[in-house]
Amino acid sequence: MSARIRIAISGCLLGQEVRYDGGHRHNEYITETLGQYFDFTPLCPEVWIGMGIPRPPIRLVRQAGEVRARGVTDPTLDVTDPLAAYADRVAPKLDRVSGYILKKNSPSCGMERVKLYSAKGMPVGQAAGIYAGRLMERRPELPFEEEGRLMDPVRRENFIERVFVYHRWQQIEKRLTARALVDFHARHKFIVLAHDEKAHRTLGRLVAQAGRGRVEERGERYIRDLMAALKKPATRNRHSNVLQHIAGYFKKQIDGPNRGELQDIISRYRRGLVPLVVPITLLRHYLRRFPDAYLDTQWYLAPHPDELMLRNQI
C-alpha cells in the first residue's frame, strides 16, 4: 500500500505543548516508529473549545447520575457540554482518517478507566473522557486506542491491524458494489477467524445477501460489525486454528518430515514458545514455493508492514 495512512491523535502525544499546564506528553514510539508509516492529524478538544493554554485543570465528576467534566479548583467550571458538542462537530470530519490515538487518563480524551470523583472529591469509579466517549459513540467503526495501551504488544498489533483493515475499506466504500463487498470479506476471512469465528459466520451470511437491497446499507452494517469483531483480541488458540487451516492447503505439496516440522512450529506457537511471526514466515515460504491463488489474496499473511515487527512479540 503506497499511500500513507492518516490517523487522528491527541496533539500532546506529538509533542505539542497543549496540556493544561502548558506541557506535552511526547510519545517517541508514535512519532519515530509509527510516524514512518502514518501521517497524523493532531487534535486537542480542550484547546478547541477555548479553554486556553495554560488552563484550569478539570476532572470527571458524578453528579445527579451524570458524568460531568468540572474544574478541580473551581467546581463551578463545567465544560461537559462544550466537549460533547465539539465531538459532534469532529465526528463527521473523520472520514479521511483510519484510526485515532487518544491520551490516557484525560478527562476529555481518555478512552477508558479515567478516574471519576464524587461532588465531594472522593474517587467513585472510572469512565471514558467526555470528548472521547461521545466520539466513540458517534464513530463506532473507527479504530480507537490509547497511547498507554499501545505499549502492550497484543493491543498494539490489534490496533494497527484494525487501522489497516479500515483503511482498505475506505478505499472501496465510496464506490461499493456487491462484488467488491464479497471480495473484501473473502480477503479478510482468516483475519476475522483469528478474532471471532461466530462473527465470521454472521458476516458471511450478510455478505451472501450483498446483491439484495441497497449495497450501501449492507456495507455500513458490514463494516460496523466487522470492526466490532476485530476489537476482540485474537488468541494463540484462534491463531493456531487459522494456521492449521492454511497449512492444509499444502498437505499434498510437502512431504512427511516437512509437514511434521510445520505442525511442530504451530504447536510451539500455541504453547507460547515462539512468536506468531515464526509459523507465518514458514507458511509464506511454502506459499512462495507452491503458489495458491486464494492464499495469495489473504491479508492475514501480511496484514501490516513487516518492518513494524508487530508479530515478533505476540
DODO-567322 format. One record per residue (C-alpha): x, y, z. Coordinates in nm, 2 decimals. Layout:
residues N
u_v_w
X_Y_Z
...
end
This chain:
residues 314
u_v_w
0.00_0.00_0.00
0.18_0.31_-0.13
-0.04_0.59_0.02
0.04_0.69_0.38
-0.24_0.63_0.62
-0.37_0.92_0.83
-0.45_0.89_1.20
-0.61_1.14_1.43
-0.42_1.18_1.76
-0.42_1.38_2.08
-0.19_1.67_2.00
0.02_1.64_2.32
0.14_1.30_2.21
0.32_1.46_1.92
0.50_1.70_2.15
0.26_1.99_2.11
0.25_2.20_2.42
-0.12_2.20_2.46
-0.18_2.04_2.80
-0.35_2.23_3.08
-0.01_2.32_3.23
0.15_2.42_2.90
0.34_2.09_2.87
0.32_1.79_2.64
0.34_1.41_2.66
0.55_1.33_2.35
0.55_0.96_2.27
0.86_0.86_2.08
0.72_0.52_1.96
0.43_0.70_1.79
0.64_0.97_1.63
0.95_0.78_1.55
0.82_0.43_1.46
0.45_0.47_1.36
0.54_0.80_1.21
0.73_0.62_0.94
0.40_0.48_0.81
0.13_0.72_0.92
0.05_1.08_0.89
-0.11_1.24_1.20
-0.39_1.49_1.24
-0.34_1.64_1.59
-0.65_1.75_1.79
-0.69_1.89_2.14
-1.06_1.94_2.24
-0.99_2.15_2.55
-0.80_2.40_2.34
-1.05_2.40_2.06
-1.34_2.48_2.30
-1.15_2.79_2.41
-1.00_2.68_2.74
-0.66_2.82_2.65
-0.30_2.73_2.75
-0.24_2.71_3.04
-0.59_2.65_3.17
-0.76_2.53_3.49
-0.74_2.15_3.53
-1.06_1.95_3.50
-1.17_1.61_3.62
-1.47_1.38_3.58
-1.74_1.42_3.85
-2.05_1.21_3.90
-2.34_1.45_3.96
-2.71_1.36_3.97
-2.64_1.03_3.79
-2.44_1.21_3.51
-2.07_1.22_3.44
-1.96_1.58_3.41
-1.62_1.75_3.33
-1.57_2.01_3.60
-1.29_2.22_3.74
-1.06_2.08_4.00
-1.01_2.40_4.19
-1.32_2.58_4.06
-1.62_2.34_4.08
-1.84_2.60_3.91
-1.64_2.54_3.59
-1.83_2.28_3.37
-1.71_2.21_3.02
-1.91_1.89_2.96
-2.15_2.03_2.70
-1.88_2.21_2.50
-1.66_1.90_2.49
-1.95_1.68_2.37
-2.06_1.94_2.12
-1.70_1.95_1.98
-1.70_1.58_1.95
-2.03_1.61_1.75
-1.86_1.86_1.51
-1.54_1.64_1.47
-1.72_1.31_1.42
-1.84_1.37_1.06
-1.50_1.51_0.96
-1.31_1.18_1.05
-1.39_1.02_0.71
-1.03_1.08_0.60
-0.86_0.92_0.90
-0.83_0.55_0.96
-0.78_0.55_1.34
-0.75_0.76_1.65
-0.49_0.75_1.92
-0.61_0.91_2.25
-0.44_1.04_2.56
-0.49_0.80_2.85
-0.63_0.93_3.18
-0.75_1.25_3.03
-1.10_1.37_3.14
-1.16_1.48_2.78
-0.96_1.23_2.57
-0.93_0.92_2.79
-1.07_0.62_2.62
-1.15_0.43_2.94
-1.05_0.40_3.31
-1.04_0.78_3.37
-1.08_0.85_3.74
-1.43_0.95_3.84
-1.49_1.16_4.15
-1.79_1.24_4.37
-1.90_1.60_4.41
-1.71_1.60_4.74
-1.39_1.49_4.56
-1.38_1.12_4.66
-1.29_0.86_4.39
-1.61_0.67_4.30
-1.51_0.48_3.98
-1.39_0.51_3.63
-1.53_0.64_3.30
-1.44_0.75_2.95
-1.34_1.11_2.89
-1.63_1.33_2.78
-1.50_1.40_2.43
-1.36_1.05_2.36
-1.67_0.88_2.49
-1.90_1.09_2.27
-1.67_1.04_1.97
-1.66_0.66_2.01
-2.04_0.66_2.02
-2.06_0.86_1.70
-1.80_0.66_1.51
-1.81_0.30_1.64
-1.65_0.16_1.33
-1.33_0.38_1.37
-1.03_0.21_1.54
-0.95_0.39_1.87
-0.67_0.32_2.11
-0.49_0.50_2.40
-0.11_0.56_2.38
-0.06_0.37_2.71
-0.22_0.06_2.58
-0.01_0.08_2.26
0.29_-0.03_2.48
0.12_-0.37_2.52
0.23_-0.59_2.22
-0.11_-0.76_2.17
-0.31_-0.44_2.19
-0.06_-0.26_1.97
-0.08_-0.53_1.70
-0.46_-0.54_1.73
-0.49_-0.16_1.68
-0.26_-0.14_1.38
-0.43_-0.44_1.22
-0.77_-0.27_1.26
-0.63_0.06_1.12
-0.51_-0.12_0.80
-0.83_-0.31_0.76
-1.04_0.00_0.80
-0.81_0.19_0.56
-0.86_-0.08_0.30
-1.23_-0.05_0.35
-1.22_0.33_0.30
-1.06_0.27_-0.05
-1.38_0.09_-0.17
-1.67_0.23_0.03
-1.74_0.53_-0.19
-1.78_0.30_-0.49
-1.90_-0.01_-0.31
-2.06_-0.28_-0.52
-2.19_-0.62_-0.42
-1.89_-0.79_-0.59
-1.64_-0.55_-0.40
-1.80_-0.64_-0.07
-1.78_-1.01_-0.14
-1.42_-0.98_-0.24
-1.33_-0.77_0.06
-1.48_-1.02_0.30
-1.31_-1.31_0.12
-0.97_-1.15_0.15
-1.01_-1.09_0.52
-1.16_-1.43_0.60
-0.86_-1.56_0.81
-0.82_-1.23_0.99
-1.18_-1.24_1.11
-1.15_-1.61_1.21
-0.85_-1.53_1.43
-1.07_-1.29_1.63
-1.42_-1.43_1.63
-1.54_-1.74_1.45
-1.91_-1.66_1.53
-1.87_-1.31_1.38
-1.72_-1.47_1.07
-2.03_-1.68_1.01
-2.26_-1.38_1.07
-2.06_-1.16_0.84
-2.06_-1.44_0.58
-2.44_-1.46_0.58
-2.46_-1.08_0.55
-2.22_-1.08_0.25
-2.41_-1.37_0.09
-2.70_-1.13_0.05
-2.50_-0.85_-0.08
-2.70_-0.84_-0.41
-3.03_-0.78_-0.23
-3.14_-0.43_-0.13
-2.91_-0.13_-0.12
-2.55_-0.23_-0.11
-2.46_0.09_0.08
-2.68_0.00_0.37
-2.54_-0.35_0.38
-2.19_-0.21_0.36
-2.25_0.02_0.66
-2.37_-0.28_0.87
-2.09_-0.50_0.75
-1.80_-0.26_0.84
-1.96_-0.18_1.18
-1.99_-0.55_1.27
-1.65_-0.63_1.13
-1.47_-0.36_1.33
-1.66_-0.47_1.64
-1.54_-0.83_1.59
-1.18_-0.72_1.54
-1.18_-0.55_1.87
-1.19_-0.89_2.03
-0.83_-1.00_2.09
-0.70_-1.28_1.87
-0.57_-1.56_2.10
-0.30_-1.81_2.04
-0.56_-2.08_2.01
-0.76_-1.90_1.75
-0.44_-1.80_1.56
-0.33_-2.17_1.57
-0.66_-2.28_1.42
-0.62_-2.04_1.13
-0.26_-2.15_1.09
-0.37_-2.52_1.07
-0.63_-2.43_0.82
-0.37_-2.26_0.60
-0.13_-2.55_0.64
-0.40_-2.77_0.50
-0.35_-2.61_0.16
0.00_-2.76_0.14
-0.07_-3.11_0.26
-0.02_-3.26_-0.09
0.28_-3.05_-0.18
0.51_-3.10_0.11
0.65_-3.43_0.23
0.60_-3.60_0.57
0.91_-3.46_0.75
0.83_-3.10_0.64
0.46_-3.15_0.74
0.58_-3.26_1.08
0.81_-2.96_1.11
0.52_-2.73_1.02
0.29_-2.89_1.27
0.56_-2.87_1.54
0.61_-2.50_1.48
0.23_-2.43_1.50
0.22_-2.64_1.82
0.52_-2.44_1.97
0.34_-2.12_1.88
0.02_-2.24_2.05
0.21_-2.32_2.37
0.38_-1.98_2.37
0.73_-2.10_2.29
0.77_-1.89_1.97
0.60_-1.57_1.84
0.34_-1.56_1.56
0.60_-1.44_1.31
0.77_-1.79_1.31
0.48_-2.01_1.17
0.37_-1.72_0.95
0.72_-1.70_0.79
0.72_-2.07_0.73
0.38_-2.06_0.57
0.48_-1.77_0.35
0.78_-1.97_0.25
0.56_-2.26_0.13
0.33_-2.02_-0.04
0.62_-1.89_-0.25
0.72_-2.25_-0.33
0.37_-2.37_-0.41
0.16_-2.07_-0.52
-0.21_-2.07_-0.44
-0.44_-1.81_-0.59
-0.67_-1.80_-0.29
-0.40_-1.78_-0.03
-0.23_-1.50_-0.23
-0.53_-1.28_-0.16
-0.53_-1.33_0.21
-0.44_-1.03_0.42
-0.39_-1.25_0.72
-0.04_-1.35_0.60
0.07_-0.98_0.57
-0.18_-0.75_0.74
0.07_-0.47_0.80
0.43_-0.39_0.71
0.68_-0.65_0.83
0.91_-0.36_0.94
0.68_-0.28_1.23
0.76_-0.62_1.37
0.42_-0.64_1.54
0.40_-1.02_1.51
0.75_-1.07_1.65
0.62_-1.01_2.01
0.29_-1.19_2.01
end
